[in-house]
Amino acid sequence: MKNNYEIIVVGAGHAGCEAALASARLGKRTLLLTMGFEQIAHMPCNPSIGGTGKGQLVKEVDALGGEMGALIDKAFIQSRMLNRSKGPAVWSPRAQADKEKYHAEMRKALEGQERLDLCEGEVIRLLYDGRPDGRRVAGVLLRSGEECRAAVTILATGTYLGSKVFVSDRVYESGPAGFAASTALAKSLKEDGFELRRFKTGTPARVFAGSLDYEKMTEQRGDENPVPFSYINDEVNNCNVSCWLTYTSPDVHKLVFDNLGKTAPYGGHTTGVGTRYCLSIEDKVSRFPDRERHQLFLEPEGLHTDEVYVQGMSTSLPEELQERAYRLVPGMERAEFSRYAYSIEYDCLDPLTLTPALAYKGVGGLFCAGQINGTSGYEEAAAQGLMAGINAARELDGLPPFLLDRSEAYIGVLIDDLVTKGTEEPYRIMTSRAEFRLVLRQDNADLRLTEKGYEIGLASRGRYERCLAKKQAAEAEIARLRETKVTAEAANKLLLAVGSAPVKESVSLSYLLTRPEIDYAALAEIDENRPDTGKAPILRSAAEQAEIEIKYAGYIEKQRQQIAKFGKLEHQTLPEDLDYAALEGLRLEARQKLAQIRPVSLGQAARISGVSPADISVLMVHLGRVKNH
């Protein structure tokens, strides 16, 4: 194996793949190490990409020049835009994936990427150089005894680090889906002084499609004309494989409740902290005893397999009890099992030990991305991997880190939450976490981020020019709708037809569009000069932007004013070497928290738990004094 690398990425899950591709595309000789090629972009849990909040992350990764969006467009078997009945701030794309095809497409992308080598090898230890100014990672040691050296290493170990699988009282070292655990690396990190903690997650059983009775379930179809995840795709395949909805029952709940002590957590076998947003069936029946049923979604795992994922019924019950419980579900009475459910615990870092660039504090040359940082989900991992890969490359070039704040992207919300607030459980992105979500929509991620991706050298020129064309077309359409007037007679014909109040004089098309009952499509019968969006996908996207910007103009303007106010604190940077202990007026807790997290701005400092508005005032006074001197 060659050793003339600039960046080494450990782990080829969703974080590692994006990190390696980003660093290689930014010109760095990169080595991506995985314990097995089968683990590349593997989906050990849901066979899906996107979802509420998560879909926004995928669109942002794509807008910056990442890979996940383009690949799921090739590999989905069903795609839907969630929350269409609500406002555009929470519209979120989600696709069922052919998990083997997604894996294959990612492997193809990695193997075809210039300056990127993909190799099998188990990392058992980080290597350090002996710099007098502190430790710096200089590469990794493999189980084979080979040393691989590079200026920067990115840890993207997923749920494999020190991982153990639990089925009832049976506990054994293993990664997800039967892959090997990274036990030696976990041990050596602890020996090297890294403080690790235990998180846990779980996965449900897989059953064979031919053993299910779909007549007792409700069919869930995807969109007939799905919206692509990638902004460089005008259209995607029309594959639309059905998922199926069913429910647990009181009989299921009784069986699980009566056997709680035989599950891993309630039997006292696990110590890790699980997520509150993806509960096991034992947690559901224990925490919500009055609920008569819980939703279950039966999700096919691909076009060339008969396996079906039973979303909503993860468990660590013994296999025999799993079979009994699942077969009490309507439509699953004769279910045949291909894989049983299990819980899994793994080691991860406290994200408060990271900078906003995802560099590890106090140890040079080390970045971390994905579930090692305390997150859950493929999408959160991919977003962190992309940012870690970008910032590792920029560090080598002597450039400042590439950061996104909370007003610019869900990626900014994700990373800021992690490094500022930390997390006591596996972190999951949600639209409710983004205070500026009306401007951070899934439809405009390219308008927000592609220019930034182009400027740092990751987004291609073709992508950038496409984004500019969309922006110009949207601005032109907004102007046209505002300038085009129609008579009261023509307007009222449309308004009365949809039950909206009539007008007394001529009005602009943009005015009509502000009515809740009127959408862009409804204007077609009185809008003679509208662009032919059917022939130009860019014009379709531009029309969608125009409709949203006009219909929600008041709310969007209010949010932009909030962003401007937010930016005043965000742009007041704090010195990296500021001695908080010496600042008079700061409370003891604030000094300790500020010294631990070392915020990069007043805005970040204000979001730290334990730092009060009075403490922020002290910091502002200090910055004023420094500026005046």
SEDREN-440206 format. One record per residue (C-alpha): x, y, z; residue in three letters. Coordinates in steps of 0.02 Angstrom, whole numbers, m for minus. Layout:
      u      v      w  aa
      X      Y      Z ALA
...
***
This chain:
      u      v      w  aa
      0      0      0 MET
     68    170    m45 LYS
     99    292     97 ASN
    113    457      8 ASN
    m61    513     59 TYR
   m116    682    120 GLU
   m279    624    198 ILE
   m332    455    268 ILE
   m517    419    298 VAL
   m557    276    418 VAL
   m724    195    379 GLY
   m822    187    215 ALA
   m998    216    280 GLY
  m1097    368    224 HIS
   m985    490    317 ALA
   m822    412    259 GLY
   m875    402     77 CYS
   m924    585     68 GLU
   m766    638    162 ALA
   m652    540     46 ALA
   m737    600   m113 LEU
   m734    781    m54 ALA
   m549    780     m8 SER
   m499    693   m170 ALA
   m603    812   m275 ARG
   m516    956   m188 LEU
   m351    890   m249 GLY
   m288    789   m100 LYS
   m212    615   m116 ARG
   m335    517    m11 THR
   m342    341     59 LEU
   m510    269    111 LEU
   m494    119    227 LEU
   m635     m4    261 THR
   m639   m170    351 MET
   m736   m242    204 GLY
   m792   m181     34 PHE
   m966   m247     74 GLU
   m981   m111    206 GLN
   m965     32     81 ILE
  m1117    146    100 ALA
  m1209      2    182 HIS
  m1384     29    251 MET
  m1393    m79    407 PRO
  m1557      1    461 CYS
  m1691     82    352 ASN
  m1669     51    166 PRO
  m1706    235    132 SER
  m1629    406    109 ILE
  m1710    570    161 GLY
  m1861    608    267 GLY
  m1913    755    375 THR
  m1760    866    399 GLY
  m1650    729    329 LYS
  m1706    763    150 GLY
  m1651    943    170 GLN
  m1478    882    222 LEU
  m1464    772     66 VAL
  m1513    917    m47 LYS
  m1382   1027     37 GLU
  m1247    893     19 VAL
  m1291    885   m166 ASP
  m1293   1074   m187 ALA
  m1116   1084   m120 LEU
  m1053    948   m237 GLY
  m1075    792   m130 GLY
  m1129    621   m191 GLU
  m1279    557    m91 MET
  m1416    646   m189 GLY
  m1353    591   m359 ALA
  m1338    410   m302 LEU
  m1510    395   m224 ILE
  m1583    464   m386 ASP
  m1506    312   m472 LYS
  m1551    185   m338 ALA
  m1724    227   m272 PHE
  m1872    111   m293 ILE
  m2001    234   m228 GLN
  m1992    421   m193 SER
  m2110    539   m103 ARG
  m2114    720    m50 MET
  m2170    716    132 LEU
  m2279    849    215 ASN
  m2354    916     53 ARG
  m2513    960    151 SER
  m2410   1081    255 LYS
  m2307   1233    209 GLY
  m2150   1223    100 PRO
  m2038   1250    252 ALA
  m2064   1067    301 VAL
  m2079    983    130 TRP
  m1951    842    137 SER
  m1904    716      3 PRO
  m1886    533     53 ARG
  m1841    385    m56 ALA
  m1846    198    m29 GLN
  m1680    131    m88 ALA
  m1623    m25   m175 ASP
  m1487    m43    m43 LYS
  m1375   m156   m148 GLU
  m1384    m40   m297 LYS
  m1345    111   m188 TYR
  m1194     19   m118 HIS
  m1137    m30   m293 ALA
  m1157    147   m361 GLU
  m1056    220   m217 MET
   m918     92   m241 ARG
   m913    137   m425 LYS
   m900    322   m382 ALA
   m758    290   m260 LEU
   m661    177   m377 GLU
   m678    301   m519 GLY
   m623    453   m421 GLN
   m451    524   m461 GLU
   m327    541   m317 ARG
   m429    419   m211 LEU
   m372    244   m163 ASP
   m496    122    m86 LEU
   m420    m18     18 CYS
   m473   m152    141 GLU
   m386   m145    308 GLY
   m430   m137    493 GLU
   m362     15    583 VAL
   m309    m32    760 ILE
   m219    126    817 ARG
   m185    307    774 LEU
     m3    355    746 LEU
     67    518    814 TYR
    218    625    782 ASP
    322    698    922 GLY
    293    883    899 ARG
    336    986   1053 PRO
    179   1093   1032 ASP
     63    946   1063 GLY
      5    783    989 ARG
    m30    772    804 ARG
   m100    620    715 VAL
     20    561    581 ALA
    m76    413    511 GLY
   m142    243    563 VAL
    m80     69    605 LEU
   m168    m79    523 LEU
   m194   m251    599 ARG
    m77   m317    465 SER
     62   m216    547 GLY
     72    m92    404 GLU
     82     93    442 GLU
    m12    215    331 CYS
     43    394    353 ARG
    m42    557    306 ALA
    m48    737    366 ALA
   m232    724    414 VAL
   m341    578    469 THR
   m531    578    472 ILE
   m618    453    587 LEU
   m787    398    518 ALA
   m812    235    612 THR
  m1003    234    615 GLY
  m1079    110    738 THR
   m932    m11    726 TYR
   m819     66    859 LEU
   m815    m56   1005 GLY
   m986   m117    952 SER
  m1083   m259   1034 LYS
  m1246   m340    979 VAL
  m1383   m387   1102 PHE
  m1522   m514   1078 VAL
  m1604   m539   1247 SER
  m1465   m593   1366 ASP
  m1347   m645   1226 ARG
  m1208   m518   1199 VAL
  m1068   m531   1072 TYR
   m943   m418    986 GLU
  m1008   m371    813 SER
  m1044   m225    702 GLY
  m1213   m203    618 PRO
  m1278   m336    498 ALA
  m1149   m463    556 GLY
   m997   m362    503 PHE
   m845   m361    618 ALA
   m832   m235    760 ALA
   m686   m113    771 SER
   m635   m169    944 THR
   m447   m140    940 ALA
   m464     41    882 LEU
   m589     77   1021 ALA
   m469      6   1150 LYS
   m320    105   1084 SER
   m418    268   1078 LEU
   m459    247   1263 LYS
   m276    209   1299 GLU
   m228    367   1207 ASP
   m339    472   1320 GLY
   m494    495   1212 PHE
   m652    496   1318 GLU
   m779    381   1237 LEU
   m959    351   1286 ARG
  m1089    222   1239 ARG
  m1240    252   1129 PHE
  m1357    120   1063 LYS
  m1479     90    924 THR
  m1577    m56    856 GLY
  m1649   m130    699 THR
  m1806   m234    666 PRO
  m1819   m405    586 ALA
  m1825   m432    400 ARG
  m1958   m547    329 VAL
  m1991   m622    159 PHE
  m2118   m529     51 ALA
  m2199   m690     m9 GLY
  m2250   m735    169 SER
  m2352   m576    197 LEU
  m2539   m549    173 ASP
  m2548   m377     93 TYR
  m2739   m380     86 GLU
  m2738   m343    273 LYS
  m2624   m192    249 MET
  m2641    m20    169 THR
  m2539     13     13 GLU
  m2420    161     16 GLN
  m2374    222   m158 ARG
  m2239    346   m203 GLY
  m2259    504   m307 ASP
  m2300    478   m490 GLU
  m2180    618   m539 ASN
  m2046    615   m405 PRO
  m1937    766   m370 VAL
  m1752    724   m396 PRO
  m1636    737   m246 PHE
  m1495    803   m356 SER
  m1510    975   m433 TYR
  m1413    916   m585 ILE
  m1552    792   m629 ASN
  m1704    854   m724 ASP
  m1795    689   m715 GLU
  m1772    521   m628 VAL
  m1836    345   m655 ASN
  m2020    313   m627 ASN
  m1994    160   m517 CYS
  m2134    154   m390 ASN
  m2129     m4   m284 VAL
  m2263     m2   m149 SER
  m2233      0     37 CYS
  m2369    m61    154 TRP
  m2444      6    314 LEU
  m2505   m103    457 THR
  m2517    m86    646 TYR
  m2471   m176    804 THR
  m2614   m237    914 SER
  m2656   m259   1099 PRO
  m2603   m441   1081 ASP
  m2431   m386   1020 VAL
  m2416   m262   1164 HIS
  m2466   m392   1294 LYS
  m2338   m517   1232 LEU
  m2199   m387   1231 VAL
  m2248   m313   1400 PHE
  m2257   m484   1481 ASP
  m2080   m519   1420 ASN
  m1995   m351   1450 LEU
  m1868   m434   1565 GLY
  m1811   m543   1420 LYS
  m1759   m391   1315 THR
  m1581   m326   1326 ALA
  m1617   m153   1404 PRO
  m1753   m206   1526 TYR
  m1653   m360   1572 GLY
  m1509   m248   1624 GLY
  m1387   m303   1489 HIS
  m1360   m137   1397 THR
  m1284     25   1462 THR
  m1288    135   1307 GLY
  m1407    281   1281 VAL
  m1534    261   1141 GLY
  m1627    388   1036 THR
  m1799    450   1089 ARG
  m1856    467    909 TYR
  m1839    286    853 CYS
  m1905    181    996 LEU
  m1902     m7   1005 SER
  m2068    m97   1024 ILE
  m2025   m133   1207 GLU
  m1999     53   1238 ASP
  m2162     94   1150 LYS
  m2269    m24   1254 VAL
  m2179     26   1414 SER
  m2187    215   1390 ARG
  m2358    224   1306 PHE
  m2464     91   1393 PRO
  m2627    173   1339 ASP
  m2589    163   1153 ARG
  m2688     22   1072 GLU
  m2580     14    917 ARG
  m2423     83    833 HIS
  m2389    108    648 GLN
  m2279    m15    556 LEU
  m2215     10    378 PHE
  m2164   m138    273 LEU
  m2024    m76    160 GLU
  m1946   m181     19 PRO
  m1755   m183     27 GLU
  m1729   m185   m161 GLY
  m1783   m246   m332 LEU
  m1679   m405   m328 HIS
  m1718   m468   m154 THR
  m1874   m532    m68 ASP
  m1825   m456     99 GLU
  m1941   m330    181 VAL
  m1892   m211    322 TYR
  m2021   m196    462 VAL
  m2003    m14    510 GLN
  m2068     27    684 GLY
  m2039   m140    769 MET
  m1857   m149    819 SER
  m1829   m260    971 THR
  m1703   m364   1066 SER
  m1824   m501   1116 LEU
  m1763   m681   1095 PRO
  m1790   m746    918 GLU
  m1933   m862    968 GLU
  m2028   m719   1049 LEU
  m1990   m606    900 GLN
  m2076   m731    787 GLU
  m2228   m740    901 ARG
  m2241   m550    917 ALA
  m2221   m512    732 TYR
  m2348   m646    684 ARG
  m2480   m561    792 LEU
  m2473   m410    674 VAL
  m2614   m404    544 PRO
  m2546   m466    379 GLY
  m2393   m548    459 MET
  m2476   m703    529 GLU
  m2370   m818    421 ARG
  m2214   m710    413 ALA
  m2052   m801    373 GLU
  m1894   m722    441 PHE
  m1734   m689    345 SER
  m1647   m591    485 ARG
  m1693   m562    666 TYR
  m1697   m397    759 ALA
  m1560   m343    879 TYR
  m1495   m195    980 SER
  m1319   m130    958 ILE
  m1207    m25   1070 GLU
  m1055     69   1009 TYR
   m926    197   1065 ASP
   m932    379   1014 CYS
   m855    546   1060 LEU
   m932    694   1149 ASP
   m955    818   1005 PRO
   m910    961   1124 LEU
   m730    903   1096 THR
   m744    959    914 LEU
   m723   1127    829 THR
   m856   1190    707 PRO
   m741   1124    569 ALA
   m759    949    649 LEU
   m576    947    700 ALA
   m536    866    867 TYR
   m480    993    995 LYS
   m307    970   1068 GLY
   m250    839    942 VAL
   m186    905    776 GLY
   m222    823    610 GLY
   m381    734    668 LEU
   m558    761    606 PHE
   m713    660    651 CYS
   m875    634    556 ALA
  m1037    536    572 GLY
  m1099    428    713 GLN
   m933    438    805 ILE
   m991    617    841 ASN
  m1151    559    925 GLY
  m1273    571    780 THR
  m1394    446    704 SER
  m1441    426    522 GLY
  m1358    408    353 TYR
  m1399    587    304 GLU
  m1324    668    459 GLU
  m1169    562    430 ALA
  m1153    611    247 ALA
  m1168    797    289 ALA
  m1031    785    421 GLN
   m921    682    307 GLY
   m933    811    170 LEU
   m888    953    288 MET
   m745    856    370 ALA
   m673    812    199 GLY
   m683    994    143 ILE
   m604   1061    301 ASN
   m466    931    307 ALA
   m416    982    131 ALA
   m425   1166    174 ARG
   m316   1141    328 GLU
   m181   1066    218 LEU
   m193   1216    102 ASP
   m176   1337    247 GLY
   m352   1404    215 LEU
   m481   1451    347 PRO
   m614   1320    381 PRO
   m771   1315    276 PHE
   m914   1342    397 LEU
  m1102   1357    374 LEU
  m1204   1445    508 ASP
  m1380   1409    565 ARG
  m1455   1538    448 SER
  m1372   1462    294 GLU
  m1407   1276    302 ALA
  m1474   1128    398 TYR
  m1293   1070    394 ILE
  m1253   1225    496 GLY
  m1392   1184    620 VAL
  m1330   1004    636 LEU
  m1148   1047    669 ILE
  m1185   1198    779 ASP
  m1302   1094    888 ASP
  m1168    961    907 LEU
  m1017   1069    946 VAL
  m1109   1203   1046 THR
  m1244   1109   1141 LYS
  m1179    931   1133 GLY
  m1298    785   1142 THR
  m1341    657   1275 GLU
  m1422    537   1151 GLU
  m1402    495    966 PRO
  m1438    661    880 TYR
  m1565    669    741 ARG
  m1598    820    630 ILE
  m1777    884    624 MET
  m1859   1034    543 THR
  m1906   1097    717 SER
  m1720   1118    759 ARG
  m1699   1247    619 ALA
  m1764   1416    678 GLU
  m1745   1487    501 PHE
  m1825   1339    412 ARG
  m1936   1446    299 LEU
  m1781   1505    206 VAL
  m1688   1338    225 LEU
  m1806   1241    113 ARG
  m1767   1085     14 GLN
  m1811   1171   m150 ASP
  m1684   1312   m134 ASN
  m1529   1226    m64 ALA
  m1441   1253   m231 ASP
  m1478   1440   m226 LEU
  m1411   1448    m49 ARG
  m1257   1339    m64 LEU
  m1199   1300   m241 THR
  m1104   1463   m262 GLU
  m1013   1425    m99 LYS
   m974   1249   m161 GLY
   m908   1320   m324 TYR
   m800   1449   m236 GLU
   m712   1317   m130 ILE
   m684   1208   m282 GLY
   m806   1065   m250 LEU
   m960   1106   m354 ALA
   m927   1098   m541 SER
   m940   1247   m657 ARG
  m1085   1163   m748 GLY
  m1179   1145   m585 ARG
  m1143   1327   m541 TYR
  m1203   1391   m710 GLU
  m1361   1288   m695 ARG
  m1393   1365   m524 CYS
  m1368   1541   m594 LEU
  m1490   1505   m734 ALA
  m1621   1449   m608 LYS
  m1593   1602   m500 LYS
  m1609   1721   m647 GLN
  m1764   1633   m711 ALA
  m1846   1639   m539 ALA
  m1809   1825   m520 GLU
  m1879   1858   m694 ALA
  m2037   1760   m657 GLU
  m2065   1850   m491 ILE
  m2048   2017   m581 ALA
  m2166   1962   m720 ARG
  m2300   1903   m597 LEU
  m2290   2067   m503 ARG
  m2300   2172   m661 GLU
  m2436   2075   m753 THR
  m2611   2143   m716 LYS
  m2777   2060   m754 VAL
  m2949   2137   m753 THR
  m3066   2118   m606 ALA
  m3183   2017   m719 GLU
  m3047   1890   m763 ALA
  m2984   1882   m584 ALA
  m3158   1857   m510 ASN
  m3197   1716   m629 LYS
  m3050   1623   m553 LEU
  m3079   1680   m373 LEU
  m3262   1635   m366 LEU
  m3227   1464   m440 ALA
  m3115   1422   m290 VAL
  m3225   1506   m159 GLY
  m3115   1659   m133 SER
  m3176   1838   m108 ALA
  m3192   1940   m269 PRO
  m3094   2099   m308 VAL
  m3163   2268   m369 LYS
  m3021   2320   m484 GLU
  m2881   2249   m588 SER
  m2747   2160   m489 VAL
  m2576   2083   m520 SER
  m2550   1898   m539 LEU
  m2436   1905   m386 SER
  m2581   1974   m284 TYR
  m2691   1829   m335 LEU
  m2552   1708   m292 LEU
  m2554   1769   m111 THR
  m2730   1700    m92 ARG
  m2725   1530     m2 PRO
  m2846   1454   m127 GLU
  m2740   1500   m279 ILE
  m2580   1415   m334 ASP
  m2467   1444   m484 TYR
  m2552   1310   m588 ALA
  m2724   1388   m559 ALA
  m2666   1552   m637 LEU
  m2636   1468   m805 ALA
  m2810   1505   m874 GLU
  m2788   1694   m853 ILE
  m2598   1702   m876 ASP
  m2572   1704  m1064 GLU
  m2386   1743  m1066 ASN
  m2320   1621   m938 ARG
  m2163   1521   m980 PRO
  m2186   1345  m1049 ASP
  m2123   1252   m896 THR
  m2164   1085   m976 GLY
  m2018   1101  m1097 LYS
  m1887   1173   m980 ALA
  m1852   1095   m809 PRO
  m1757   1252   m755 ILE
  m1915   1352   m785 LEU
  m2016   1227   m680 ARG
  m1897   1252   m535 SER
  m1899   1440   m561 ALA
  m2090   1443   m559 ALA
  m2091   1346   m395 GLU
  m1969   1471   m320 GLN
  m2074   1617   m382 ALA
  m2235   1544   m308 GLU
  m2157   1514   m136 ILE
  m2069   1683   m130 GLU
  m2230   1776   m174 ILE
  m2354   1673    m73 LYS
  m2249   1679     87 TYR
  m2166   1848     57 ALA
  m2216   1923    224 GLY
  m2155   1776    325 TYR
  m1995   1761    225 ILE
  m1954   1945    247 GLU
  m1982   1932    434 LYS
  m1865   1783    443 GLN
  m1733   1875    342 ARG
  m1741   2017    467 GLN
  m1715   1890    606 GLN
  m1567   1820    511 ILE
  m1491   1994    494 ALA
  m1506   2017    683 LYS
  m1433   1843    711 PHE
  m1288   1886    597 GLY
  m1232   2034    701 LYS
  m1182   1920    845 LEU
  m1125   1781    729 GLU
   m999   1893    642 HIS
   m919   1956    802 GLN
   m779   1830    817 THR
   m695   1781    980 LEU
   m506   1758    990 PRO
   m456   1575    989 GLU
   m337   1602   1135 ASP
   m453   1709   1243 LEU
   m421   1679   1429 ASP
   m597   1667   1497 TYR
   m535   1636   1674 ALA
   m459   1810   1675 ALA
   m616   1902   1619 LEU
   m696   1992   1766 GLU
   m885   1984   1772 GLY
   m906   1810   1697 LEU
   m993   1686   1809 ARG
   m895   1529   1856 LEU
  m1006   1413   1753 GLU
   m990   1526   1601 ALA
   m801   1530   1617 ARG
   m794   1341   1625 GLN
   m912   1314   1478 LYS
   m830   1447   1369 LEU
   m657   1377   1404 ALA
   m715   1201   1363 GLN
   m809   1240   1201 ILE
   m706   1392   1145 ARG
   m842   1469   1036 PRO
   m789   1554    875 VAL
   m916   1697    890 SER
  m1029   1788   1010 LEU
  m1176   1703    926 GLY
  m1108   1530    964 GLN
  m1065   1583   1142 ALA
  m1245   1641   1169 ALA
  m1309   1466   1124 ARG
  m1202   1376   1253 ILE
  m1301   1306   1399 SER
  m1245   1395   1556 GLY
  m1195   1559   1470 VAL
  m1317   1698   1514 SER
  m1357   1862   1423 PRO
  m1257   1951   1560 ALA
  m1106   1844   1515 ASP
  m1127   1892   1332 ILE
  m1128   2075   1383 SER
   m962   2050   1472 VAL
   m890   1972   1313 LEU
   m956   2116   1207 MET
   m874   2244   1322 VAL
   m710   2148   1311 HIS
   m717   2143   1121 LEU
   m751   2330   1118 GLY
   m599   2364   1224 ARG
   m489   2255   1112 VAL
   m553   2343    957 LYS
   m521   2516   1029 ASN
   m343   2470   1073 HIS
***
